[in-house]
Amino acid sequence: MSPTETRNADADAEHPQGDPAQTTDFGYQDVPRHEKASKVADVFHSVADRYDVMNDLMSMGIHRLWKRLTLERSGVRPGHRVLDIAGGTGDLTLKFSRMVGPRGRVVLADINASMLNVGRDKLIDSGVGGNVDYVQANVENLPFPDNHFDCITIAFGLRNVTDKDAALRSMQRVLKPGGRLLVLEFSKPRSELLSKAYDEYSFRVLPRMGQLVAGDADSYRYLAESIRMHPDQKTLKGMMEAAGLERVEYTNLTGGIVALHRGIKL
């Protein structure tokens, strides 16, 4: 399936270059909105082959515990339909495929072809096949029918989206009534001391690690900046509610370095 695009040509013509309505953040840079997706794509094309290795190194393996909690709170059962957005190398999809069983279906979706290919190869090598589909798609305009999925997850992907409000509305649209959306994302540490230590690690250690392991310091510098530009826990909760989700709650993990938000479509 071809990636969808959400650029509004009329709006581009209406707002001159540099108008805040037509610019957005790319890390700490201010870029035209229509350029962000391609810039983010370049980052993930660059890091795709070493993504799993870097995840383990960056988090010291703790990302597996964050994802385990996401699975536990998903409410997924045999026969369910699950959408794993920005699924990358397929960690969640692998587990969901076993949870839904042969009567269920899991869609691994990612806007980035390189990440999607790495995820597909990894899952095939793990023996996953019959109940998983792979779709290249933009979360801001998902190519699925209304009220289709029992559960949707997006892990460490929302901060890279150009229009997060549109993405949340799109996910809410394709959820079934009673379905759950889980957003696992880097957030804001609750302790000032932890925040300072985290900044030191993110901006000094992480780019050097990216250079040594992945041969790409700039991409990991962007990833650190994108985390700082992402909405905090309470702001994201409000955005999910504005998108039509209810009973929205969040759990801080590792002192708030990561937060797991969950909302239900009623």
Residue frames relative to the residue before (quaternion, step in Angstrom):
aa qw qx qy qz dx dy dz
M 1.0000 0.0000 0.0000 0.0000 0.00 0.00 0.00
S 0.4510 -0.7010 0.4817 0.2705 3.58 -0.90 0.87
P 0.5333 -0.6088 0.4648 0.3590 3.59 -1.13 0.60
T 0.3669 -0.7140 0.5480 0.2353 3.54 -1.04 0.75
E 0.2100 -0.7683 0.5929 0.1186 3.54 -1.19 0.56
T 0.2306 -0.8209 0.5155 0.0846 3.52 -0.96 0.87
R 0.3406 0.7488 -0.5087 0.2539 3.57 1.16 0.33
N 0.2393 -0.7616 0.5886 0.1277 3.58 -0.92 0.93
A 0.3259 -0.7914 0.4818 0.1879 3.58 -0.24 1.25
D 0.6373 0.5304 -0.3417 0.4425 3.58 0.97 -0.76
A 0.6577 0.4986 -0.3141 0.4692 3.57 0.97 -0.83
D 0.6136 0.5489 -0.3530 0.4446 3.59 1.04 -0.75
A 0.6800 0.4836 -0.2946 0.4658 3.57 0.96 -0.82
E 0.6546 0.5519 -0.3168 0.4081 3.56 1.06 -0.75
H 0.7676 0.3212 -0.1693 0.5281 3.58 1.03 -0.81
P 0.4125 -0.7133 0.5014 0.2640 3.60 -0.74 0.94
Q 0.6675 -0.4819 0.3849 0.4171 3.56 -1.32 0.39
G 0.7815 0.3161 -0.2374 0.4827 3.56 -0.92 0.91
D 0.4839 0.6380 -0.4484 0.3972 3.59 1.25 -0.21
P 0.5186 -0.6666 0.4304 0.3186 3.63 -0.77 0.99
A 0.6067 0.5660 -0.3623 0.4247 3.60 1.11 -0.59
Q 0.7664 0.3341 -0.1803 0.5181 3.58 1.18 -0.50
T 0.6465 0.4520 -0.3491 0.5059 3.60 1.18 0.42
T 0.0721 -0.7792 0.6217 0.0316 3.53 -1.26 0.44
D 0.5982 -0.5824 0.4106 0.3664 3.53 -1.29 0.17
F 0.0342 -0.7085 0.7026 0.0565 3.49 -1.26 0.67
G 0.7347 -0.1636 0.0580 0.6558 3.51 0.30 1.31
Y 0.7841 -0.2671 0.2270 0.5122 3.56 -0.81 -1.01
Q 0.5591 0.5881 -0.4036 0.4227 3.59 1.26 0.05
D 0.3067 -0.6971 0.6126 0.2116 3.54 -1.26 0.53
V 0.0288 0.8234 -0.5609 0.0809 3.58 -0.49 1.22
P 0.6147 -0.5093 0.4232 0.4285 3.62 -1.20 0.36
R 0.5899 -0.6220 0.3815 0.3458 3.58 -0.94 0.90
H 0.6924 0.4973 -0.2971 0.4302 3.59 0.91 -0.86
E 0.6502 0.5213 -0.3277 0.4450 3.62 1.23 -0.18
K 0.5382 0.6720 -0.4108 0.2998 3.59 1.13 -0.53
A 0.6514 0.5409 -0.3401 0.4092 3.60 0.81 -0.94
S 0.6862 0.4739 -0.2971 0.4651 3.59 0.91 -0.85
K 0.6316 0.5219 -0.3355 0.4649 3.59 1.07 -0.67
V 0.6422 0.4963 -0.3185 0.4898 3.57 1.01 -0.81
A 0.6200 0.5499 -0.3401 0.4445 3.58 1.01 -0.81
D 0.6357 0.5315 -0.3304 0.4519 3.59 0.96 -0.83
V 0.6191 0.5468 -0.3403 0.4494 3.58 1.03 -0.81
F 0.7602 0.4041 -0.2256 0.4560 3.57 0.73 -1.04
H 0.5381 0.5570 -0.4150 0.4774 3.60 1.19 -0.33
S 0.6735 0.5252 -0.2887 0.4326 3.55 1.00 -0.89
V 0.7956 0.3524 -0.1633 0.4650 3.58 0.88 -0.94
A 0.4070 0.7690 -0.4488 0.2040 3.61 1.24 -0.29
D 0.7016 0.5003 -0.2921 0.4149 3.60 0.78 -0.98
R 0.7678 0.3166 -0.1763 0.5284 3.60 1.12 -0.59
Y 0.3173 0.8064 -0.4624 0.1876 3.55 1.31 0.19
D 0.6836 0.4859 -0.2988 0.4554 3.60 0.81 -0.94
V 0.6459 0.5218 -0.3193 0.4567 3.57 0.93 -0.88
M 0.6868 0.4800 -0.2866 0.4645 3.56 0.90 -0.93
N 0.6010 0.5571 -0.3635 0.4430 3.61 1.04 -0.67
D 0.6732 0.4869 -0.2974 0.4705 3.56 0.91 -0.90
L 0.6758 0.4883 -0.3001 0.4634 3.58 0.93 -0.85
M 0.6799 0.5164 -0.3002 0.4254 3.59 0.82 -1.00
S 0.7868 0.3187 -0.1534 0.5058 3.57 0.91 -0.93
M 0.3717 -0.7255 0.4810 0.3227 3.57 1.33 -0.11
G 0.7143 -0.4786 0.2298 0.4560 3.55 1.10 0.82
I 0.4919 0.6952 -0.4232 0.3093 3.59 1.24 -0.22
H 0.5255 0.6397 -0.4228 0.3685 3.62 1.14 -0.44
R 0.5974 0.5690 -0.3656 0.4309 3.59 1.12 -0.52
L 0.6435 0.4998 -0.3181 0.4846 3.59 1.08 -0.67
W 0.6213 0.5297 -0.3417 0.4655 3.61 1.02 -0.76
K 0.6825 0.4773 -0.2849 0.4746 3.59 0.94 -0.87
R 0.6066 0.5539 -0.3613 0.4413 3.59 1.06 -0.65
L 0.6460 0.5038 -0.3218 0.4747 3.59 0.98 -0.80
T 0.6065 0.5525 -0.3464 0.4550 3.59 1.05 -0.75
L 0.6562 0.5033 -0.3023 0.4741 3.57 0.95 -0.88
E 0.6678 0.5169 -0.3085 0.4379 3.58 0.91 -0.90
R 0.7430 0.4101 -0.2195 0.4812 3.58 1.04 -0.76
S 0.4806 0.6991 -0.4180 0.3249 3.56 1.28 -0.02
G 0.3026 -0.7691 0.5077 0.2431 3.58 1.08 -0.64
V 0.3833 0.7491 -0.4694 0.2676 3.59 1.25 0.25
R 0.0686 -0.7938 0.6040 -0.0153 3.53 -1.01 0.98
P 0.6940 -0.4475 0.3339 0.4546 3.60 -1.25 0.21
G 0.7812 0.3181 -0.2555 0.4724 3.55 -0.99 0.91
H 0.5359 0.6449 -0.4020 0.3679 3.60 1.22 -0.21
R 0.3375 -0.6643 0.6198 0.2461 3.50 -1.43 0.34
V 0.0505 -0.8072 0.5876 -0.0247 3.57 -0.79 1.06
L 0.1542 -0.7579 0.6281 0.0854 3.55 -1.10 0.82
D 0.1109 -0.7799 0.6156 0.0217 3.56 -0.68 1.17
I 0.1194 -0.8316 0.5421 0.0155 3.55 -0.10 1.37
A 0.7949 0.1174 -0.1653 0.5719 3.55 -1.07 0.86
G 0.1918 0.8568 -0.4577 0.1401 3.52 1.20 0.75
G 0.2927 -0.8179 0.4708 0.1539 3.55 1.29 -0.08
T 0.8350 -0.1863 0.1570 0.4934 3.54 -0.79 -1.07
G 0.6418 -0.6511 0.2800 0.2931 3.55 1.21 0.56
D 0.2653 0.7909 -0.5192 0.1859 3.62 1.16 0.37
L 0.7217 0.4203 -0.2516 0.4891 3.59 0.80 -0.99
T 0.6218 0.5555 -0.3453 0.4307 3.58 0.95 -0.82
L 0.6155 0.5608 -0.3409 0.4363 3.58 0.98 -0.84
K 0.7017 0.4497 -0.2630 0.4860 3.58 0.89 -0.95
F 0.6519 0.5215 -0.3237 0.4453 3.58 0.93 -0.84
S 0.6175 0.5600 -0.3597 0.4193 3.59 0.97 -0.77
R 0.6705 0.4700 -0.2942 0.4929 3.58 1.08 -0.67
M 0.6496 0.5328 -0.3189 0.4387 3.59 1.07 -0.71
V 0.7199 0.4386 -0.2628 0.4694 3.61 0.95 -0.80
G 0.3321 -0.7833 0.4728 0.2294 3.58 1.20 -0.43
P 0.7562 -0.4177 0.2607 0.4309 3.59 -1.28 -0.02
R 0.6653 0.4922 -0.3134 0.4657 3.62 1.16 -0.43
G 0.6593 0.5022 -0.3001 0.4724 3.57 1.27 -0.26
R 0.2567 -0.7493 0.5913 0.1520 3.52 -1.37 0.03
V 0.0931 -0.7700 0.6295 0.0467 3.57 -1.05 0.83
V 0.1580 -0.7614 0.6224 0.0894 3.56 -1.00 0.88
L 0.1810 -0.7392 0.6416 0.0957 3.54 -0.82 1.07
A 0.0024 -0.8185 0.5714 -0.0597 3.57 -0.46 1.24
D 0.1241 0.7625 -0.6283 0.0923 3.54 -1.04 0.81
I 0.4693 -0.6785 0.4872 0.2864 3.56 -1.05 0.74
N 0.6989 0.4776 -0.2455 0.4724 3.56 1.23 -0.57
A 0.4168 -0.7450 0.4658 0.2330 3.57 -0.56 1.19
S 0.6360 0.5392 -0.3428 0.4327 3.60 0.97 -0.76
M 0.6664 0.4866 -0.2987 0.4795 3.57 0.93 -0.89
L 0.6451 0.5290 -0.3210 0.4482 3.58 0.97 -0.86
N 0.6574 0.5100 -0.3082 0.4612 3.58 0.98 -0.82
V 0.6380 0.5119 -0.3261 0.4738 3.57 0.99 -0.82
G 0.6603 0.5114 -0.3049 0.4576 3.59 0.95 -0.89
R 0.6545 0.5131 -0.3162 0.4565 3.58 0.91 -0.88
D 0.6635 0.5003 -0.3094 0.4622 3.59 0.89 -0.91
K 0.6500 0.5240 -0.3148 0.4515 3.57 0.96 -0.87
L 0.6924 0.4761 -0.2868 0.4600 3.59 0.89 -0.90
I 0.6232 0.5216 -0.3419 0.4718 3.59 1.01 -0.72
D 0.6540 0.5083 -0.3056 0.4697 3.57 1.00 -0.84
S 0.6806 0.4733 -0.2786 0.4849 3.58 1.20 -0.56
G 0.5786 -0.6250 0.3550 0.3854 3.57 1.29 0.08
V 0.4952 0.6378 -0.4376 0.3955 3.58 1.27 0.27
G 0.1750 0.8239 -0.5272 0.1121 3.57 -0.84 0.83
G 0.7846 0.4541 -0.2321 0.3527 3.52 0.30 -1.32
N 0.7987 0.2943 -0.1599 0.4999 3.62 0.98 -0.65
V 0.6213 0.5180 -0.3461 0.4752 3.62 1.20 0.47
D 0.1199 -0.7597 0.6360 0.0626 3.54 -1.04 0.91
Y 0.2572 -0.7556 0.5872 0.1349 3.56 -1.22 0.59
V 0.0167 0.8153 -0.5731 0.0809 3.56 -0.65 1.15
Q 0.2587 -0.7257 0.6166 0.1619 3.55 -0.90 0.96
A 0.1979 0.8004 -0.5247 0.2118 3.56 -0.40 1.22
N 0.4094 -0.6668 0.5732 0.2433 3.50 -1.33 0.55
V 0.4453 -0.7282 0.4541 0.2554 3.59 -0.63 1.11
E 0.5929 0.5814 -0.3741 0.4130 3.61 1.15 -0.42
N 0.7882 0.1168 -0.0511 0.6021 3.59 1.20 -0.42
L 0.0666 -0.8609 0.5039 0.0234 3.56 0.55 1.19
P 0.3707 -0.7594 0.4983 0.1939 3.62 -0.87 0.95
F 0.4957 0.6272 -0.4434 0.4053 3.59 0.82 1.02
P 0.5750 -0.6060 0.4134 0.3623 3.60 -1.13 0.51
D 0.6392 -0.5005 0.4157 0.4100 3.55 -1.29 0.31
N 0.8652 0.1475 -0.0786 0.4727 3.54 -1.31 0.51
H 0.3624 0.7916 -0.4171 0.2609 3.57 1.00 0.85
F 0.7994 0.3109 -0.1372 0.4955 3.60 0.93 -0.88
D 0.4485 -0.6759 0.5224 0.2630 3.55 -1.15 0.73
C 0.7977 0.0282 0.0125 0.6022 3.58 1.12 -0.64
I 0.0721 -0.7608 0.6435 0.0425 3.55 -1.15 0.75
T 0.0556 -0.7759 0.6273 0.0377 3.56 -1.01 0.84
I 0.0021 -0.7433 0.6678 0.0406 3.52 -1.26 0.56
A 0.0585 -0.8301 0.5533 -0.0370 3.55 -0.36 1.29
F 0.8549 -0.0812 -0.0004 0.5124 3.55 -0.67 1.20
G 0.5742 0.5917 -0.3847 0.4150 3.54 1.03 0.82
L 0.5873 0.6250 -0.3809 0.3454 3.58 1.07 -0.64
R 0.6368 0.5542 -0.3468 0.4088 3.60 0.98 -0.73
N 0.6752 0.4949 -0.2963 0.4597 3.60 1.19 -0.42
V 0.5347 0.6434 -0.3909 0.3839 3.58 1.31 -0.12
T 0.5098 -0.6646 0.4532 0.3050 3.57 -0.96 0.83
D 0.7970 0.1237 -0.0370 0.5900 3.59 0.78 -1.05
K 0.2191 -0.8243 0.5109 0.1068 3.56 0.04 1.31
D 0.6197 0.5396 -0.3512 0.4488 3.60 1.03 -0.69
A 0.6519 0.4986 -0.3141 0.4772 3.58 0.96 -0.84
A 0.6360 0.5345 -0.3265 0.4508 3.58 1.01 -0.78
L 0.6663 0.4947 -0.3032 0.4683 3.59 0.93 -0.86
R 0.6428 0.5054 -0.3257 0.4747 3.60 1.01 -0.75
S 0.6426 0.5294 -0.3197 0.4523 3.57 1.00 -0.82
M 0.6635 0.4900 -0.3022 0.4780 3.57 0.97 -0.84
Q 0.6362 0.5240 -0.3310 0.4595 3.58 0.99 -0.80
R 0.6293 0.5611 -0.3329 0.4223 3.57 1.00 -0.81
V 0.7666 0.3860 -0.2134 0.4667 3.61 0.81 -0.93
L 0.5046 0.6149 -0.4362 0.4207 3.59 1.29 0.09
K 0.4514 -0.6396 0.5446 0.3011 3.55 -1.15 0.62
P 0.5760 -0.5229 0.4641 0.4237 3.61 -1.16 0.34
G 0.7604 0.2788 -0.2522 0.5295 3.55 -0.78 1.09
G 0.5458 0.6320 -0.3883 0.3897 3.58 1.28 -0.20
R 0.3584 -0.7457 0.5341 0.1735 3.54 -1.26 0.52
L 0.1689 -0.7304 0.6512 0.1179 3.52 -1.19 0.74
L 0.0590 -0.7859 0.6154 0.0148 3.56 -0.87 1.00
V 0.1076 -0.7808 0.6152 0.0142 3.53 -0.82 1.12
L 0.0647 -0.7750 0.6286 -0.0035 3.56 -0.57 1.21
E 0.1950 0.8023 -0.5279 0.1990 3.57 -0.46 1.17
F 0.5749 -0.5369 0.4836 0.3839 3.52 -1.28 0.44
S 0.0630 -0.8168 0.5735 -0.0072 3.56 -0.99 0.81
K 0.6841 -0.4877 0.3619 0.4040 3.57 -1.17 -0.57
P 0.4381 -0.7037 0.4902 0.2695 3.62 -0.64 1.08
R 0.4721 -0.7059 0.4649 0.2503 3.56 -1.02 0.85
S 0.7252 0.3945 -0.2215 0.5191 3.60 1.16 -0.55
E 0.4997 -0.6561 0.4767 0.3044 3.57 -0.96 0.87
L 0.6356 0.5281 -0.3263 0.4589 3.57 1.02 -0.78
L 0.6610 0.4894 -0.3004 0.4830 3.57 0.95 -0.87
S 0.6288 0.5498 -0.3316 0.4386 3.57 1.01 -0.81
K 0.6597 0.4993 -0.3073 0.4702 3.60 0.96 -0.84
A 0.6588 0.5005 -0.3094 0.4687 3.56 0.94 -0.88
Y 0.6478 0.5256 -0.3072 0.4580 3.56 1.03 -0.83
D 0.6239 0.5285 -0.3292 0.4722 3.59 1.04 -0.76
E 0.6420 0.5240 -0.3192 0.4597 3.55 0.93 -0.90
Y 0.6718 0.4907 -0.2921 0.4717 3.56 0.90 -0.92
S 0.6952 0.5152 -0.2853 0.4122 3.59 0.81 -1.04
F 0.7990 0.3442 -0.1615 0.4659 3.57 0.84 -0.97
R 0.7178 0.3910 -0.2596 0.5142 3.60 1.20 -0.26
V 0.7625 0.3844 -0.2082 0.4769 3.56 0.76 -1.03
L 0.6797 0.5477 -0.3069 0.3792 3.57 0.78 -1.05
P 0.6801 0.4658 -0.3286 0.4610 3.67 0.77 -0.82
R 0.6353 0.5181 -0.3402 0.4607 3.60 1.04 -0.71
M 0.6294 0.5230 -0.3233 0.4752 3.56 1.04 -0.80
G 0.6447 0.5273 -0.3124 0.4568 3.57 1.00 -0.86
Q 0.6498 0.5115 -0.3141 0.4663 3.56 1.04 -0.77
L 0.6954 0.4884 -0.2779 0.4480 3.58 0.89 -0.93
V 0.7722 0.3771 -0.1900 0.4748 3.57 0.85 -1.00
A 0.8086 0.2556 -0.1073 0.5189 3.58 0.86 -0.99
G 0.4236 -0.7199 0.4547 0.3092 3.58 1.25 -0.14
D 0.6900 0.4337 -0.2448 0.5253 3.57 1.22 0.50
A 0.1326 -0.8113 0.5671 0.0510 3.58 -0.12 1.26
D 0.6419 0.5710 -0.3376 0.3848 3.59 0.95 -0.87
S 0.6490 0.5244 -0.3308 0.4409 3.59 0.93 -0.83
Y 0.7060 0.4442 -0.2735 0.4790 3.58 0.94 -0.79
R 0.5634 0.5403 -0.3902 0.4882 3.56 1.22 -0.31
Y 0.6227 0.5197 -0.3324 0.4813 3.60 1.03 -0.77
L 0.6512 0.5236 -0.3315 0.4380 3.61 0.84 -0.90
A 0.6431 0.5090 -0.3214 0.4733 3.59 1.01 -0.77
E 0.6699 0.4928 -0.2994 0.4676 3.58 0.97 -0.84
S 0.6419 0.5399 -0.3312 0.4322 3.58 0.99 -0.82
I 0.5990 0.5548 -0.3551 0.4553 3.58 1.11 -0.63
R 0.6797 0.4937 -0.2952 0.4551 3.59 0.94 -0.86
M 0.6895 0.4761 -0.2798 0.4686 3.59 1.13 -0.57
H 0.5394 0.6391 -0.3971 0.3782 3.59 1.24 -0.25
P 0.5778 -0.5968 0.4171 0.3688 3.63 -1.02 0.69
D 0.4962 -0.6476 0.4833 0.3175 3.56 -1.12 0.67
Q 0.7780 -0.3960 0.2309 0.4296 3.54 -1.34 0.19
K 0.7160 0.4520 -0.2659 0.4608 3.59 0.76 -1.01
T 0.6332 0.5300 -0.3343 0.4543 3.57 1.03 -0.75
L 0.6674 0.4858 -0.3070 0.4736 3.58 0.91 -0.86
K 0.5937 0.5562 -0.3618 0.4553 3.59 1.03 -0.69
G 0.6744 0.4930 -0.2849 0.4700 3.58 0.94 -0.92
M 0.6357 0.5262 -0.3280 0.4597 3.59 1.05 -0.73
M 0.6438 0.5130 -0.3199 0.4690 3.58 1.02 -0.77
E 0.6441 0.5113 -0.3148 0.4740 3.57 1.02 -0.79
A 0.6520 0.5174 -0.3111 0.4588 3.58 1.00 -0.83
A 0.6536 0.5113 -0.3003 0.4702 3.59 1.20 -0.57
G 0.6444 -0.5643 0.3079 0.4142 3.58 1.28 0.01
L 0.5208 0.6176 -0.4272 0.4060 3.56 1.26 0.19
E 0.2112 -0.7880 0.5707 0.0933 3.55 -1.10 0.70
R 0.7939 0.2600 -0.2361 0.4963 3.53 -1.34 0.33
V 0.2204 0.8009 -0.5250 0.1852 3.57 1.03 0.81
E 0.0718 0.7778 -0.6190 0.0821 3.55 -0.91 0.96
Y 0.1387 -0.7867 0.5923 0.1054 3.56 -1.21 0.36
T 0.2212 -0.7448 0.6189 0.1150 3.50 -1.30 0.58
N 0.3275 -0.7338 0.5611 0.1985 3.56 -0.80 0.99
L 0.1176 -0.7846 0.6077 0.0361 3.55 -0.97 0.94
T 0.8319 0.0730 -0.0971 0.5414 3.57 -1.02 0.84
G 0.7430 -0.4525 0.2217 0.4404 3.54 0.78 1.10
G 0.6815 -0.4779 0.2933 0.4703 3.58 1.22 0.36
I 0.3943 0.6936 -0.4984 0.3393 3.59 1.23 0.12
V 0.7589 0.1091 -0.0586 0.6394 3.53 1.21 -0.70
A 0.0822 -0.7760 0.6214 0.0700 3.58 -1.16 0.58
L 0.2301 -0.7401 0.6171 0.1356 3.53 -1.15 0.75
H 0.1134 -0.7842 0.6096 0.0243 3.57 -0.60 1.23
R 0.0380 -0.7872 0.6154 0.0143 3.55 -1.09 0.79
G 0.0218 0.7871 -0.6156 0.0319 3.54 -0.97 0.93
I 0.2839 -0.7620 0.5650 0.1399 3.55 -1.21 0.58
K 0.3270 -0.7106 0.5839 0.2173 3.56 -1.09 0.71
L 0.0936 -0.8152 0.5715 0.0132 3.57 -0.54 1.18
